[in-house]
Amino acid sequence: MSGKNLSRRLLALIWVSFLLFYPFTDLSADDTPWQNLETKHTIIDYQSLKDLKTFNKKVVYYSARQSLKSLFSPSGSNSLTDRLKKKVDALYERVQEILDMRERMNKVIINISHDEKQLNATFYKLFKKKCSVRAYYIYEYNTIYINADDLNEGILAHEMAHAIIDHYFAVRPPEATAEILARYVDKHLLD
């Protein structure tokens, strides 16, 4: 066998190996590139401005401090991204306050799916089983997965609570304990 044929066969073998073992699919159900918006406490991943606008519309939360600040500040940006950053960070800080877990942590990623179909497809790619929840948090990725069409501040706060709880303790608490604490946040979010 000539050196040229050997090189071609070796190259073909490498290419086939690459195709078999390299994961070409990402976690999205769509080929639209992901963008992100970084806040003080989170990184919001989204694929379209429409998803970001829907997210902003569905999550209705402002802290009392934030409302007072806006009354007395004569100017300031009121762009979608600025409003969203303030809203998400205020919600995150409220969850920390309710849990009394204010330690500085790595930023949690919020992955916004277009709809239930995309959220379920992501879940299936991660776990190879059907999704039966409206939103979920995965510790290993430090990521909250939500559906822009089926969202409110309570759902987001609940998932933020899971992220905060899982990263606050030196040893993660049992799932049932974390769920009780996350539900406590649900109950006291608007107190």
C-alpha positions in Angstrom: 0.0 0.0 0.0 1.4 3.3 -1.0 2.0 6.2 1.5 -0.7 8.3 -0.3 -3.3 5.6 0.2 -2.3 5.0 3.8 -2.7 8.7 4.5 -6.1 8.8 2.8 -7.3 5.8 4.8 -6.0 7.3 8.0 -7.6 10.6 7.3 -10.9 8.8 6.5 -10.7 6.8 9.8 -10.1 10.0 11.8 -13.0 11.7 10.1 -15.4 8.8 10.7 -14.2 8.6 14.4 -14.8 12.3 14.7 -18.3 12.0 13.3 -19.2 9.1 15.6 -17.9 10.6 18.8 -18.2 14.3 18.5 -21.5 15.6 19.8 -22.8 17.8 17.0 -26.1 18.7 18.7 -26.2 21.4 21.3 -28.8 21.6 24.0 -31.2 23.8 22.0 -33.9 22.4 19.7 -33.1 25.2 17.2 -30.0 26.2 15.2 -30.5 29.9 16.1 -27.4 31.1 17.9 -27.6 31.8 21.6 -27.0 35.2 23.0 -26.6 36.2 26.6 -27.4 39.1 28.9 -25.3 39.3 32.0 -26.7 40.8 35.3 -25.1 41.1 38.7 -26.2 37.6 39.7 -27.2 35.8 36.5 -26.4 35.2 32.9 -29.6 35.0 30.8 -29.2 32.9 27.7 -31.8 33.5 24.9 -32.2 33.0 21.2 -34.4 35.9 20.1 -35.4 39.3 21.2 -39.0 38.1 21.2 -38.1 35.5 23.9 -36.4 38.2 26.0 -39.4 40.5 25.7 -41.7 37.7 26.6 -39.5 36.8 29.6 -39.6 40.5 30.7 -43.3 40.7 30.4 -44.0 37.5 32.3 -41.7 38.2 35.2 -43.3 41.1 37.2 -41.1 41.9 40.1 -39.6 45.1 41.5 -38.2 45.6 45.0 -39.5 48.5 47.1 -36.0 50.0 47.0 -36.0 49.8 43.3 -39.3 51.6 43.0 -38.2 54.4 45.4 -34.9 54.8 43.5 -36.7 55.3 40.2 -38.9 58.0 41.7 -35.9 60.1 42.7 -33.5 59.5 39.8 -34.1 62.1 37.1 -32.5 60.1 34.3 -31.3 56.7 33.6 -31.6 54.1 31.0 -35.0 52.5 30.6 -34.0 50.0 27.9 -35.4 46.5 27.9 -32.1 45.0 29.0 -31.6 47.5 31.8 -35.2 46.9 33.1 -34.7 43.2 32.9 -31.3 43.2 34.7 -32.8 45.2 37.6 -35.8 43.0 37.8 -33.9 39.7 37.7 -31.3 40.9 40.2 -34.0 42.2 42.6 -35.8 38.9 42.4 -32.6 37.0 43.1 -31.7 39.2 46.1 -35.3 38.8 47.4 -34.9 35.0 47.2 -31.5 35.2 49.1 -33.2 37.4 51.7 -36.1 35.0 52.2 -33.7 32.1 52.6 -31.3 34.2 54.6 -28.5 32.9 52.3 -26.8 36.0 51.1 -23.3 34.6 50.4 -21.7 35.6 47.1 -22.1 32.8 44.6 -21.2 32.1 40.9 -23.7 33.6 38.5 -26.6 31.2 37.7 -27.4 30.8 34.1 -31.1 31.2 33.1 -31.7 29.4 29.8 -34.9 30.7 28.1 -36.6 28.3 25.8 -39.1 29.6 23.2 -41.8 27.3 24.2 -42.7 24.0 26.0 -41.6 22.0 23.0 -38.0 23.4 23.1 -37.9 23.1 26.9 -38.9 19.4 26.6 -36.4 18.8 23.8 -33.6 20.2 26.0 -34.7 18.0 28.9 -34.8 14.9 26.7 -31.3 15.6 25.4 -30.0 16.0 28.9 -31.8 13.0 30.6 -33.1 10.8 27.7 -36.6 10.9 29.2 -39.8 12.9 28.9 -40.0 16.2 30.8 -42.8 16.4 33.3 -42.1 19.8 34.9 -42.6 23.4 33.8 -39.1 24.6 34.7 -36.0 22.9 36.2 -32.6 23.7 37.7 -29.5 21.5 37.1 -26.8 21.8 39.7 -24.0 20.4 37.4 -24.6 23.2 34.9 -25.6 25.8 37.4 -28.5 26.5 35.0 -32.2 27.2 35.3 -34.2 26.0 32.3 -37.5 27.9 31.7 -40.1 28.3 29.0 -40.8 31.9 28.1 -44.4 31.2 27.3 -45.1 29.5 30.7 -43.4 31.7 33.2 -44.0 34.0 36.1 -41.9 35.5 38.9 -42.9 32.7 41.3 -41.6 29.9 38.9 -38.3 31.8 38.4 -37.9 32.5 42.1 -38.5 28.9 42.9 -35.7 27.8 40.5 -33.4 30.5 41.8 -34.0 29.2 45.3 -32.8 25.7 44.2 -29.6 27.3 42.7 -28.9 29.4 45.9 -29.7 26.4 48.3 -27.5 24.0 46.3 -24.5 26.4 46.3 -24.8 27.8 49.8 -24.1 24.7 51.9 -20.7 22.8 51.9 -22.8 19.7 51.3 -25.9 19.9 49.2 -29.1 19.2 51.2 -31.4 16.3 50.2 -33.7 17.0 47.3 -36.8 16.9 49.6 -35.2 19.5 51.9 -34.3 21.8 49.0 -37.8 21.5 47.7 -39.3 22.5 51.0 -37.1 25.5 51.1 -37.9 26.5 47.5 -41.6 26.2 48.3 -41.0 28.4 51.3 -39.7 31.1 48.9 -42.9 30.7 46.8 -45.0 31.3 49.8 -43.1 34.4 51.0 -42.1 36.0 47.8 -44.6 38.8 47.9 -44.6 39.4 51.7 
